Amino acid sequence: MPKRVLQGVVVSDKQDKTVVVRVERRFTHPLLKKTVRRTKKYHAHDEANAYSVGDIVWIEEHRPISRTKRWAVVRGEKRNRLAGEPAADKT
């Protein structure tokens, strides 16, 4: 059985080797027939601390790594930083 892969945006990178990813899903409401957006946050393993807030990442199901982490970052795209923005340096 293939592992699920979700796409989302990193909303927090404060933890070591962990990113919090906001995944949005859209569906049509059964009664109102309007498109509804729902979001959910997932803790994902980021071994190299490579991703920061605003980056788009793809996460994949993984064996439990900790109490909250059941996902791992597969790949991602860095967000273009503006000239006035401070660099999010993790040391």
SULHUKA-V912009 format. One record per residue. N is the residue number from 1. RES is the residue in one small letter. PHI is phi in radians with two decimals (999 if undefined). PSI is psi in whole degrees, 0 to 359 (none if undefined). OMEGA is omega as a letter, one per 30 degrees, with the letter a starting at -180 (NA if undefined). Layout:
# SULHUKA-V912009
n=N res=RES phi=PHI psi=PSI omega=OMEGA
n=N res=RES phi=PHI psi=PSI omega=OMEGA
This chain:
# SULHUKA-V912009
n=1 res=m phi=999 psi=126 omega=a
n=2 res=p phi=-1.23 psi=152 omega=l
n=3 res=k phi=-1.40 psi=145 omega=l
n=4 res=r phi=-1.26 psi=143 omega=l
n=5 res=v phi=-2.17 psi=128 omega=l
n=6 res=l phi=-2.11 psi=152 omega=l
n=7 res=q phi=-1.96 psi=138 omega=l
n=8 res=g phi=-2.80 psi=184 omega=a
n=9 res=v phi=-2.00 psi=136 omega=l
n=10 res=v phi=-1.23 psi=125 omega=l
n=11 res=v phi=-1.91 psi=345 omega=l
n=12 res=s phi=-2.67 psi=139 omega=l
n=13 res=d phi=-2.35 psi=26 omega=a
n=14 res=k phi=-1.28 psi=333 omega=a
n=15 res=q phi=-1.44 psi=153 omega=l
n=16 res=d phi=-1.32 psi=128 omega=l
n=17 res=k phi=1.06 psi=24 omega=l
n=18 res=t phi=-2.42 psi=140 omega=l
n=19 res=v phi=-2.21 psi=148 omega=l
n=20 res=v phi=-1.78 psi=124 omega=a
n=21 res=v phi=-2.01 psi=129 omega=l
n=22 res=r phi=-1.65 psi=119 omega=l
n=23 res=v phi=-1.91 psi=130 omega=a
n=24 res=e phi=-1.88 psi=135 omega=l
n=25 res=r phi=-2.14 psi=146 omega=a
n=26 res=r phi=-2.10 psi=140 omega=l
n=27 res=f phi=-2.66 psi=161 omega=l
n=28 res=t phi=-1.54 psi=128 omega=l
n=29 res=h phi=-1.13 psi=133 omega=a
n=30 res=p phi=-1.11 psi=328 omega=a
n=31 res=l phi=-1.71 psi=314 omega=a
n=32 res=l phi=-1.44 psi=342 omega=a
n=33 res=k phi=1.05 psi=28 omega=l
n=34 res=k phi=-1.88 psi=153 omega=l
n=35 res=t phi=-1.32 psi=127 omega=a
n=36 res=v phi=-2.01 psi=140 omega=l
n=37 res=r phi=-1.91 psi=131 omega=l
n=38 res=r phi=-2.22 psi=140 omega=l
n=39 res=t phi=-2.10 psi=154 omega=l
n=40 res=k phi=-2.52 psi=145 omega=a
n=41 res=k phi=-1.84 psi=137 omega=l
n=42 res=y phi=-2.16 psi=140 omega=l
n=43 res=h phi=-1.56 psi=127 omega=a
n=44 res=a phi=-2.21 psi=147 omega=a
n=45 res=h phi=-1.40 psi=127 omega=l
n=46 res=d phi=-2.21 psi=89 omega=a
n=47 res=e phi=-0.96 psi=318 omega=a
n=48 res=a phi=-1.66 psi=5 omega=a
n=49 res=n phi=0.91 psi=43 omega=a
n=50 res=a phi=-1.48 psi=337 omega=a
n=51 res=y phi=-1.92 psi=146 omega=l
n=52 res=s phi=-2.23 psi=179 omega=a
n=53 res=v phi=-1.01 psi=132 omega=l
n=54 res=g phi=1.72 psi=345 omega=l
n=55 res=d phi=-1.29 psi=146 omega=l
n=56 res=i phi=-1.63 psi=127 omega=a
n=57 res=v phi=-2.29 psi=157 omega=l
n=58 res=w phi=-1.93 psi=129 omega=a
n=59 res=i phi=-2.03 psi=150 omega=a
n=60 res=e phi=-2.24 psi=146 omega=l
n=61 res=e phi=-0.98 psi=145 omega=a
n=62 res=h phi=-2.58 psi=163 omega=l
n=63 res=r phi=-1.11 psi=157 omega=l
n=64 res=p phi=-1.03 psi=125 omega=l
n=65 res=i phi=-1.73 psi=324 omega=l
n=66 res=s phi=-2.61 psi=191 omega=a
n=67 res=r phi=-1.09 psi=325 omega=a
n=68 res=t phi=-1.89 psi=344 omega=a
n=69 res=k phi=-1.64 psi=114 omega=l
n=70 res=r phi=-2.23 psi=13 omega=a
n=71 res=w phi=-2.31 psi=155 omega=l
n=72 res=a phi=-2.34 psi=143 omega=l
n=73 res=v phi=-1.27 psi=128 omega=l
n=74 res=v phi=-1.63 psi=310 omega=l
n=75 res=r phi=-2.74 psi=170 omega=a
n=76 res=g phi=-2.84 psi=170 omega=l
n=77 res=e phi=-2.17 psi=128 omega=l
n=78 res=k phi=-1.27 psi=140 omega=l
n=79 res=r phi=-1.42 psi=141 omega=l
n=80 res=n phi=-1.22 psi=125 omega=a
n=81 res=r phi=-1.48 psi=143 omega=l
n=82 res=l phi=-1.44 psi=160 omega=a
n=83 res=a phi=-1.08 psi=324 omega=a
n=84 res=g phi=-1.47 psi=351 omega=a
n=85 res=e phi=-1.36 psi=138 omega=l
n=86 res=p phi=-1.29 psi=144 omega=l
n=87 res=a phi=-1.29 psi=132 omega=l
n=88 res=a phi=-1.43 psi=92 omega=a
n=89 res=d phi=-1.66 psi=126 omega=l
n=90 res=k phi=-1.83 psi=122 omega=a
n=91 res=t phi=-2.06 psi=none omega=NA
